[in-house]
Amino acid sequence: MSFLSPLELRSYFTKVNDKVSVLCGTKTPSYIDKVSIPNLETLIKMSKSLFKYLLIDVPAGFNPTSIAAAEMSGMTYVVSMLNGAYEVKHAQRALEIFEAWEDYKQRVKVVFTRVVPCNQESKRKMSEAIGYPVEAVVPNAYMVVSKAADNGQMALDLEPDSPLARSINYLAGRIIRQNDTGRGAG
């Protein structure tokens, strides 16, 4: 990574629109183990110098890559898709891992997706179930998300006024406000 400057790194990002650029992962998931943690950390630092917000999507579960990304973040979102009863336990276990961070209550946020009904009462119940505040709940929009994924599109572009779009936009607004008050993602 020492041969790469932030300006050269920018050329590896694909511009999605005027506000979003994407750096794709390795060709296959198994290659992620070939990326050293120091190189990943350098990549993250350089990317932070290029963009106001940096979203790092890591695989489910914890591995050295996901842990390094979380440790370097200003804000970590634990996202769990409701699909049965085990997701609550998995979210609780994930939160236990982050308890080692002195400031984890400020840096770790929980989001549940595929929530039906998707309302404040469900959010409150999920918070009680895991014993930790839930930042947001996202409705079940399986068909829209599947259609978008199958066609290489963003689900929000397919149905920009849908409950899914409203909940994603609400969460994005919260992230931006948190960042503007100095507690933001990095």
C-alpha positions in Angstrom: 0.0 0.0 0.0 3.0 2.3 0.4 3.1 2.8 -3.3 -0.5 4.2 -3.5 -1.4 7.8 -2.7 -4.9 9.0 -1.8 -5.3 10.6 -5.3 -4.3 7.3 -7.0 -6.7 5.4 -4.7 -9.6 7.7 -5.8 -9.3 6.2 -9.3 -10.1 2.7 -7.9 -13.5 4.0 -6.7 -16.5 3.7 -9.1 -18.7 6.8 -9.1 -22.4 5.8 -8.6 -23.7 9.3 -8.7 -22.5 12.8 -7.7 -22.6 11.9 -4.0 -21.7 8.2 -3.9 -18.6 6.3 -4.9 -17.9 2.6 -4.3 -14.7 0.6 -3.9 -15.6 -3.0 -4.6 -14.3 -5.8 -2.5 -12.1 -8.7 -3.6 -13.1 -10.9 -6.6 -14.2 -13.6 -4.3 -15.0 -13.5 -0.5 -12.1 -16.0 0.2 -9.6 -13.4 -1.0 -10.4 -11.1 1.9 -8.1 -13.2 4.1 -5.2 -12.2 1.7 -5.6 -8.5 2.7 -3.4 -7.8 5.6 -4.9 -5.8 8.5 -2.2 -3.1 8.3 -3.0 -2.7 4.5 -6.7 -2.5 5.3 -6.1 0.1 7.9 -4.0 2.2 5.5 -6.8 1.9 2.9 -9.4 3.0 5.4 -7.2 6.0 6.5 -6.6 7.1 2.9 -10.3 6.7 2.1 -11.3 8.8 5.1 -9.1 11.6 3.6 -11.1 11.4 0.4 -14.7 11.3 1.6 -16.8 12.8 4.3 -18.5 9.5 5.0 -17.1 6.1 4.7 -19.4 3.0 4.8 -17.7 -0.3 5.1 -19.9 -3.3 4.6 -18.3 -6.4 6.3 -19.5 -10.0 6.2 -21.7 -11.4 8.9 -19.9 -12.5 11.9 -16.5 -11.4 13.3 -13.2 -11.9 11.7 -10.0 -9.9 11.8 -11.1 -7.7 8.9 -14.5 -6.8 10.3 -12.9 -6.2 13.8 -10.2 -3.9 12.3 -12.9 -1.9 10.3 -15.1 -1.5 13.4 -12.2 -0.4 15.6 -11.2 2.3 13.1 -14.8 3.6 12.8 -16.3 6.6 14.5 -19.6 4.7 14.5 -20.4 1.0 14.1 -23.8 -0.2 13.1 -24.8 -3.8 14.0 -27.4 -4.6 11.4 -29.5 -7.7 11.8 -32.2 -9.1 9.6 -35.3 -10.5 11.4 -35.9 -13.9 10.0 -36.6 -15.9 13.1 -35.8 -15.9 16.8 -32.0 -16.2 16.7 -31.3 -12.6 15.5 -32.0 -11.1 18.9 -29.5 -13.5 20.5 -26.9 -12.8 17.8 -27.3 -9.0 18.3 -26.8 -9.4 22.0 -23.6 -11.4 21.4 -22.3 -8.8 19.0 -22.9 -6.1 21.6 -21.0 -8.1 24.2 -18.0 -8.0 21.9 -18.1 -4.2 21.7 -18.4 -3.8 25.5 -14.6 -3.8 25.6 -14.7 -0.4 24.0 -14.8 2.3 26.7 -17.2 4.4 24.5 -19.2 1.6 22.9 -22.6 3.0 24.0 -21.8 6.1 21.9 -20.2 4.3 19.0 -22.3 1.2 18.5 -25.8 1.4 17.0 -28.2 -1.4 16.3 -30.5 -1.6 13.3 -33.0 -4.4 12.5 -34.3 -5.0 9.0 -37.3 -6.8 7.7 -39.4 -5.6 10.7 -43.1 -6.1 10.5 -44.9 -4.0 11.5 -42.2 -1.4 11.1 -43.1 1.3 13.6 -42.0 2.9 16.9 -43.7 0.2 19.0 -41.7 -2.6 17.2 -38.5 -0.5 17.7 -39.3 -0.2 21.4 -39.9 -4.0 21.7 -36.7 -4.8 19.9 -34.8 -2.5 22.3 -36.3 -4.2 25.3 -35.6 -7.7 23.8 -31.9 -7.0 23.3 -31.5 -4.7 26.3 -29.9 -2.0 24.2 -31.3 1.0 22.3 -32.3 0.2 18.7 -31.3 3.1 16.4 -33.7 2.2 13.6 -36.0 -0.4 12.2 -36.3 -1.0 8.4 -39.4 -2.6 6.9 -39.6 -5.9 5.1 -39.1 -5.0 1.4 -37.8 -8.3 0.2 -39.3 -8.2 -3.3 -38.1 -4.7 -4.0 -34.6 -5.4 -2.7 -34.4 -8.7 -4.6 -35.5 -7.0 -7.8 -33.0 -4.3 -7.4 -30.2 -6.7 -6.7 -31.1 -8.9 -9.7 -31.0 -5.8 -11.9 -27.9 -4.1 -10.5 -30.0 -1.2 -9.2 -30.6 0.5 -5.8 -33.9 -0.4 -4.2 -34.4 3.2 -3.3 -34.3 4.1 -7.0 -36.9 1.6 -7.8 -39.4 2.9 -5.2 -38.2 6.2 -3.9 -41.4 7.0 -2.0 -41.7 3.5 -0.3 -41.6 2.8 3.4 -38.1 1.3 2.8 -36.9 4.5 1.2 -38.4 6.6 4.0 -36.7 4.4 6.7 -33.3 4.4 4.9 -33.5 8.2 4.4 -34.4 8.7 8.1 -31.4 6.6 9.2 -29.1 8.5 6.8 -30.4 11.8 8.3 -29.6 10.6 11.8 -26.1 9.5 10.8 -25.5 12.9 9.2 -26.8 14.8 12.2 -24.6 12.6 14.5 -21.6 13.3 12.3 -22.3 17.1 12.3 -22.4 17.1 16.1 -19.0 15.4 16.3 -20.1 11.9 17.1 -20.2 10.7 13.6 -19.1 7.8 11.5 -15.7 7.5 10.2 
